[in-house]
Amino acid sequence: MNDTPHLPPALATGIGSLPGTDAREAAKAATGSFEDFPHLPELPARGPGADMIGRTAGLLVELYARVEPSGWRIGDRPGRDTRRARSWLGEDLDALEEFTQGYEGLLKVQAVGPWTLAAALELKNGEAALSDLGACRDLAASLAEGLRQHLEEVRRRVPGARLVLQLDEPSLTAVLRGQVRTASGYRTHRAVDRQTVEATLRDVVGVHDGGPVVVHSCAPDVPFGLLRRAGVAGISFDFSLLTERDDEVIGEAVEGGTRLFAGVVPGTDAPLSDPAGSVMGVRTLWRRLGLRPGLLPEAVTVTPACGLAGASPGYARSAYAHCVRAARSLADNPE
């Protein structure tokens, strides 16, 4: 076992984003659905600054970003877009605080990780920060300090919570493989060295001193080994994208104490099978790996496959309830 902070068993939680624009409704849904592991909701339908990149850009310290026609671009001073992002986050925290009075237990907050942020944020020349490793370092340092302050603020508002930090890294595999397109679209940025990627992630993970960090990616080929070496306590992924070639790294992760956040419920409106059917693939994987069935509820947290921003409000509520029932089915009948 390594010295990664331990993440206690938790049956189910959400990824982060929800449909709609009402912060109180979203907080009510996240805290009411997941009584043991709620999360701070994100509502990207409100517009720029509530999207995942803009929201995290609003957390940066001594770096600012504004909306351009091509996306978010780093600027010299805080402007209207930064103020809007911070205002919406403040609304979300107010709502969360209201619905977590007296709460004690796990609470998850999400932000974009350093590499997806570097792939999405533009420098003044219009190219992604990913094109300049010095800019990547500055961005990661600014993000780390912003996350430290954000976690302190959440602790102040929900003092009984044990915070879990989730870093969203959907572009991580593309960064490692040199698949992130340049501004022209005709070329791709060169692949970033794996050791550099790992070291930067380790630095950002380290800001949650003594607390568990989860990395989420709903892209294929999540780099489980690299993430574990970077010190994450859990890895969140779209279960449907796993292939048998992932078996070995999954088995090593479970045996090493890494918690799996298995995204088994579709992130957009879809017919939902019975709860036991949703986790049948997890049980099958367990048998294939020869892992002890009793380990399942200790090692797996059930989630949607990705954020639910593109779902209808009714489906989002059903998906959360389904995650809880599916996780209960897994715990009650691990065989």
Residue pairs with C-beta under 8 A, 6 or more apart in sequence:
1 256
1 257
2 228
2 231
2 256
2 257
4 212
4 228
4 231
4 232
4 233
4 257
4 258
5 208
5 210
5 211
5 212
5 213
5 233
6 212
6 233
6 257
7 164
7 212
7 214
7 233
7 234
7 259
8 106
9 297
9 298
10 36
10 37
10 106
10 301
11 36
11 37
11 297
11 301
11 302
11 324
11 327
11 328
11 330
11 331
12 34
12 37
12 301
12 302
12 303
12 323
12 324
12 326
12 327
13 34
13 37
13 38
13 39
13 106
13 108
13 261
13 301
13 303
13 323
14 30
14 33
14 34
14 39
14 41
14 303
14 304
14 308
14 320
14 323
15 39
15 110
15 166
15 216
15 218
15 236
15 263
15 267
15 303
15 304
15 306
15 307
15 308
16 39
16 40
16 41
16 42
16 52
16 110
16 166
16 168
16 216
16 307
17 41
17 42
17 43
17 44
17 52
17 307
17 308
17 309
18 26
18 29
18 30
18 41
18 42
18 43
18 307
18 308
18 309
18 313
18 316
19 43
19 45
19 308
19 309
19 310
19 311
19 312
19 313
19 316
20 26
20 43
20 45
20 313
21 43
21 45
21 46
22 43
23 41
23 43
23 88
23 91
23 92
23 94
23 95
24 95
24 98
24 99
26 41
26 43
26 92
26 95
27 41
27 92
27 95
27 96
27 98
27 99
28 95
28 99
29 41
29 316
29 317
29 320
30 38
30 39
30 40
30 41
30 96
30 320
31 38
31 96
31 99
31 100
31 103
32 99
33 317
33 320
33 321
33 323
33 324
34 320
34 323
34 324
36 105
36 106
37 105
37 106
37 107
37 108
37 164
37 301
38 100
38 103
38 107
38 108
39 107
39 108
39 109
39 110
39 166
40 92
40 93
40 96
40 107
40 108
40 109
40 110
40 154
41 92
41 96
42 50
42 52
42 55
42 92
42 110
42 307
42 309
43 50
43 88
43 92
43 309
44 50
44 51
44 52
44 309
45 309
46 88
48 54
48 67
48 72
48 81
48 84
49 55
49 58
49 67
49 81
49 82
49 84
49 85
49 87
49 88
50 85
50 88
52 110
52 112
52 168
52 307
53 71
53 72
53 112
53 117
53 120
53 121
54 65
54 67
54 72
54 81
54 85
55 85
55 88
55 89
55 111
55 112
56 111
56 112
56 117
56 143
56 146
57 64
57 65
57 72
57 81
57 82
57 85
57 117
57 121
58 82
58 85
58 86
58 89
59 89
59 111
59 143
59 146
59 147
59 149
59 150
60 139
60 142
60 143
60 146
61 142
61 145
61 146
61 149
62 142
63 74
63 138
63 139
63 142
64 74
64 75
64 76
64 77
64 78
64 79
64 82
65 72
65 73
65 74
65 75
65 81
65 82
65 121
66 72
66 73
66 75
66 79
66 80
66 81
66 82
67 73
67 81
68 122
70 122
70 126
70 183
71 120
71 121
71 122
72 81
72 120
72 121
72 122
73 121
73 122
73 123
73 124
73 126
74 121
74 122
74 123
74 124
74 129
74 135
75 124
93 153
93 154
93 157
96 154
96 157
96 158
97 157
97 158
100 107
100 157
100 158
100 161
102 160
103 158
103 160
103 161
104 160
104 161
105 160
105 161
105 162
106 161
106 162
106 164
107 154
107 158
107 161
107 162
107 163
107 164
108 163
108 164
108 165
108 166
108 214
109 150
109 151
109 154
109 163
109 164
109 165
109 166
110 165
110 166
110 167
110 168
110 216
111 143
111 147
111 150
111 165
111 166
111 167
111 168
112 120
112 167
112 168
112 169
113 167
113 168
113 169
113 172
113 201
113 204
113 215
114 136
114 139
114 140
114 143
114 167
114 200
114 201
114 204
115 130
115 136
115 169
115 171
115 172
115 175
115 192
115 197
115 200
115 201
116 168
116 169
116 170
116 171
116 172
116 175
117 129
117 139
117 143
118 128
118 129
118 130
118 135
118 136
118 139
118 140
118 175
119 128
119 129
119 130
119 171
119 174
119 175
119 180
119 189
120 128
120 171
121 128
121 129
121 139
122 128
122 129
122 183
123 129
123 131
123 132
123 135
126 183
127 182
127 183
128 180
128 182
128 183
128 189
129 135
129 136
129 139
130 136
130 175
130 180
130 189
130 192
131 182
131 189
133 192
133 196
136 192
136 200
137 200
140 200
140 203
140 204
141 203
143 204
144 203
144 204
144 206
144 207
145 207
147 165
147 204
147 207
147 208
148 207
151 163
151 165
151 207
151 208
151 211
154 161
154 163
155 161
155 163
162 211
163 208
163 211
164 211
164 212
164 213
164 214
164 233
164 234
165 207
165 208
165 211
165 212
165 213
165 214
166 213
166 214
166 215
166 216
166 236
167 201
167 204
167 205
167 213
167 214
167 215
167 216
168 215
168 216
168 217
169 215
169 216
169 217
170 216
170 217
170 218
170 219
171 180
171 219
172 197
172 215
172 217
172 219
172 222
172 223
173 179
173 217
173 219
173 220
173 221
173 222
173 223
174 180
174 219
175 189
175 191
175 192
175 197
176 191
176 192
176 194
176 197
176 223
176 226
177 191
178 188
178 189
178 190
178 191
179 188
180 188
180 189
181 187
181 188
181 189
182 188
182 189
194 226
197 226
198 226
198 229
198 230
201 215
201 226
201 227
201 230
201 231
201 232
202 229
202 230
202 231
205 213
205 230
205 231
205 232
206 231
212 233
212 234
213 231
213 232
213 233
213 234
214 232
214 233
214 234
214 235
214 236
214 259
214 261
215 227
215 230
215 232
215 234
215 235
215 236
216 235
216 236
216 237
216 261
217 236
217 237
218 237
218 238
218 241
218 263
218 267
218 305
218 306
219 238
219 241
220 241
221 241
222 235
222 237
224 235
224 246
224 249
224 250
224 252
224 253
224 258
225 249
225 252
227 235
228 235
228 252
228 253
228 256
228 258
232 258
233 258
233 259
234 258
234 259
234 260
234 261
234 301
235 253
235 258
235 259
235 260
235 261
236 261
236 263
236 303
237 260
237 261
237 262
237 263
238 263
238 305
238 306
239 262
239 263
239 264
239 281
239 282
239 305
240 263
240 264
240 281
240 305
242 250
242 285
244 288
247 285
247 288
247 289
250 260
250 285
250 289
251 289
251 291
253 260
254 260
254 289
254 291
254 295
254 299
255 291
259 299
259 300
259 301
260 299
260 300
260 301
261 300
261 301
261 303
262 279
262 282
262 300
262 301
262 302
262 303
263 303
263 304
263 305
263 306
264 278
264 279
264 281
264 282
264 302
264 303
264 305
264 323
264 326
265 272
265 278
265 302
265 303
265 304
265 305
265 319
265 322
265 323
265 326
266 272
266 304
266 305
266 319
267 304
267 305
267 306
267 307
267 308
267 310
267 311
267 319
268 308
268 310
268 311
268 315
269 311
269 312
269 315
270 315
272 278
272 318
272 319
272 322
275 322
275 325
275 326
275 328
275 329
276 326
276 329
276 333
278 302
278 322
278 326
279 302
279 326
279 327
279 329
279 330
282 296
282 300
282 330
283 293
283 296
283 330
283 334
283 335
286 293
286 295
286 296
286 334
291 299
293 334
293 335
294 334
295 334
296 330
296 331
296 334
297 327
297 330
297 331
297 334
300 327
300 330
301 327
302 323
302 324
302 326
302 327
302 330
303 323
304 319
304 320
304 323
308 315
308 316
308 319
311 319
